[in-house]
C-alpha cells in the first residue's frame, strides 16, 4: 500500500508539473513515477496507522491550506514591516517549543510549516521538541512561545497525519 501511495503521489506531481494529458506525457509520467517510486520506496510516504484514506483527513488537509497561507501572509507582512522600519525592531533568538505530535511525518510537516512562515526557521527536532529561530522573540515563557509558533498548525496536522 505504501508503494502504491508513493507511486500515485509521484504521478500526480508529474501531471501537475507538466499540466498536460497528452498520451506521451502521461506515459512518460507513469514511467518516471515508477522509477522514482522504486528509488524512494522506503523514504517518502508513511501511511497513518489507521484509516489512511478516510475522507476526514483530506478535508482537514484542505482546511490546512488556507490556514497556512493566512499565517504565511501575516508573517510576510510582519517581516516586511521589520525590514522597512527605520529602527529594525527585532529580538532574534532560538526558542525550544514542545509538540504533541508523535509521528515523524507529522513533525516534519510542522517543522516545514514553521520554516516556510517568514520570521521563523526550524533548526532541529529532538524528540517532542523543536528548536526554532524566531526573528522577534515576543515572550520568554515557553508555553506562550509554543502557543504562538506551534499550536496554529499542530491541531490540524494531527487530524491529517495521526
C-alpha positions as CSV (number, residue, x, y, z in Angstrom):
1,X,0.0,0.0,0.0
2,X,2.8,2.4,0.9
3,X,4.5,1.8,-2.5
4,X,1.2,2.4,-4.3
5,X,0.6,5.7,-2.5
6,X,4.2,6.9,-3.3
7,X,3.6,6.0,-7.0
8,X,0.3,7.8,-7.1
9,X,1.7,10.9,-5.4
10,X,4.7,11.0,-7.8
11,X,2.3,10.6,-10.8
12,X,0.0,13.4,-9.5
13,X,3.0,15.7,-9.1
14,X,4.1,14.8,-12.6
15,X,0.7,15.7,-14.0
16,X,0.6,19.0,-12.1
17,X,4.1,19.9,-13.3
18,X,3.6,19.1,-16.9
19,X,-0.1,20.3,-16.9
20,X,-0.7,18.1,-20.0
21,X,-2.8,15.0,-20.6
22,X,-1.0,14.3,-23.9
23,X,-0.6,10.5,-24.1
24,X,3.2,10.8,-24.5
25,X,3.4,13.0,-21.4
26,X,1.2,10.6,-19.4
27,X,3.3,7.6,-20.4
28,X,6.5,9.4,-19.5
29,X,4.9,10.3,-16.2
30,X,3.9,6.7,-15.5
31,X,7.5,5.6,-16.2
32,X,9.2,8.4,-14.3
33,X,6.8,7.9,-11.3
34,X,7.6,4.1,-11.3
35,X,11.3,4.9,-11.3
36,X,11.0,7.5,-8.6
37,X,8.9,5.1,-6.5
38,X,11.4,2.3,-6.9
39,X,14.3,4.6,-5.8
40,X,12.5,6.2,-2.9
41,X,10.0,3.5,-1.8
42,X,11.3,3.5,1.8
43,X,11.7,7.3,2.2
44,X,8.7,9.2,1.1
45,X,5.3,8.1,2.3
46,X,4.5,6.9,5.8
47,X,0.8,5.9,6.0
48,X,-1.2,6.8,9.1
49,X,-1.7,3.9,11.5
50,X,-5.4,3.8,10.9
51,X,-7.8,4.7,8.0
52,X,-5.2,6.3,5.7
53,X,-7.8,7.1,3.0
54,X,-10.5,8.4,5.3
55,X,-12.2,11.5,3.7
56,X,-11.9,13.4,7.0
57,X,-8.1,13.5,6.6
58,X,-8.4,15.1,3.2
59,X,-11.0,17.6,4.4
60,X,-8.7,18.6,7.2
61,X,-5.8,19.0,4.7
62,X,-8.0,21.2,2.5
63,X,-8.7,23.3,5.6
64,X,-5.0,23.4,6.4
65,X,-4.0,25.0,3.1
66,X,-5.8,28.4,3.6
67,X,-4.8,28.5,7.3
68,X,-1.2,28.0,6.4
69,X,-1.4,30.7,3.6
70,X,-3.1,33.1,6.0
71,X,-0.3,32.7,8.6
72,X,2.3,32.9,5.9
73,X,0.8,36.2,4.6
74,X,0.7,37.7,8.1
75,X,4.3,36.7,8.7
76,X,5.4,38.2,5.4
77,X,3.8,41.5,6.3
78,X,5.4,41.4,9.7
79,X,8.8,40.7,8.3
80,X,8.4,43.4,5.7
81,X,7.4,45.9,8.4
82,X,10.5,44.9,10.4
83,X,12.8,45.3,7.4
84,X,11.3,48.7,6.4
85,X,11.1,50.1,9.9
86,X,13.9,52.6,10.5
87,X,14.9,51.1,13.8
88,X,14.5,47.4,12.7
89,X,12.6,46.2,15.7
90,X,13.9,42.6,16.1
91,X,14.8,40.5,19.0
92,X,16.2,37.3,17.4
93,X,16.7,34.1,19.3
94,X,16.3,30.3,19.3
95,X,13.4,29.0,21.3
96,X,12.6,25.5,22.4
97,X,8.9,24.6,21.8
98,X,7.1,21.3,22.6
99,X,4.9,19.5,20.1
100,X,2.2,16.9,20.9
101,X,2.7,15.2,17.5
102,X,4.1,11.7,17.7
103,X,4.7,10.6,14.1
104,X,7.8,11.7,12.2
105,X,5.7,12.8,9.2
106,X,3.6,15.0,11.4
107,X,6.7,16.6,13.0
108,X,8.2,17.1,9.6
109,X,5.2,18.8,8.2
110,X,5.0,21.0,11.3
111,X,8.7,21.9,11.0
112,X,8.3,22.7,7.3
113,X,5.2,24.8,8.0
114,X,7.1,26.8,10.6
115,X,10.1,27.2,8.3
116,X,8.0,28.3,5.4
117,X,6.4,31.0,7.6
118,X,8.8,34.0,7.3
119,X,10.4,35.1,10.6
120,X,10.8,31.5,11.9
121,X,13.1,28.7,11.0
122,X,13.1,25.2,12.5
123,X,16.7,24.5,13.3
124,X,16.3,21.0,14.8
125,X,13.7,18.4,16.0
126,X,14.7,16.4,19.1
127,X,12.0,14.1,20.4
128,X,9.0,16.2,21.2
129,X,10.9,19.5,21.0
130,X,11.5,21.8,18.1
131,X,14.3,24.4,18.2
132,X,13.1,27.4,16.2
133,X,15.0,30.5,15.3
134,X,12.5,33.4,15.7
135,X,13.2,36.8,14.3
136,X,11.3,38.5,17.2
137,X,11.0,36.6,20.4
138,X,7.9,38.2,21.9
139,X,8.0,36.3,25.2
140,X,10.3,34.3,27.4
141,X,7.5,32.0,28.6
142,X,8.0,28.5,26.9
143,X,4.2,27.8,27.0
144,X,3.4,31.1,25.3
145,X,6.2,30.5,22.7
146,X,4.7,27.1,21.9
147,X,1.2,28.6,21.6
148,X,2.3,31.3,19.2
149,X,4.6,29.1,17.0
150,X,3.3,25.6,17.1
151,X,-0.4,25.4,18.1
152,X,-1.7,27.2,15.0
153,X,-0.7,24.3,12.8
154,X,-0.4,21.4,15.2
155,X,-4.1,20.7,15.8
156,X,-4.8,20.5,12.0
157,X,-1.7,18.4,11.2
158,X,-2.7,16.0,14.0
159,X,-6.1,15.4,12.2
160,X,-4.3,14.9,8.9
161,X,-1.4,12.7,9.8
162,X,-2.0,10.9,13.1
